[in-house]
Amino acid sequence: MSDTPAPNPPDAKLAALIDKHDREAREDIAATGRPSCAKCRALWIVAERARVLRDVEQARAAAEAWRAHQKQDHAVGGDSHGAQ
């Protein structure tokens, strides 16, 4: 058996990128004191980087995740952070 790890499926890669950028966004918010939604920012960063890398599927997945997050977490009457 090979010691080479199996490649991550695209969903796992997207989740890892979202987690990484979510952490960076929270650190940035803590440093600047600007109120904003870290998850919105993280998903936007992932989508932008995927577009630059021409990874259409990842860009689409990030955009869909952002829309779902907006609908669930920023619905009228809910917590209305500013999207980046």
Secondary structure by P-SEA (a helix, b strand, c coil): cccccccccaaaaaaaaaaaaaaaaaaaaaaacccccaaaaaaaaaaaaaaaacaaaaaaaaaaaaaaaaaccccccccccccc
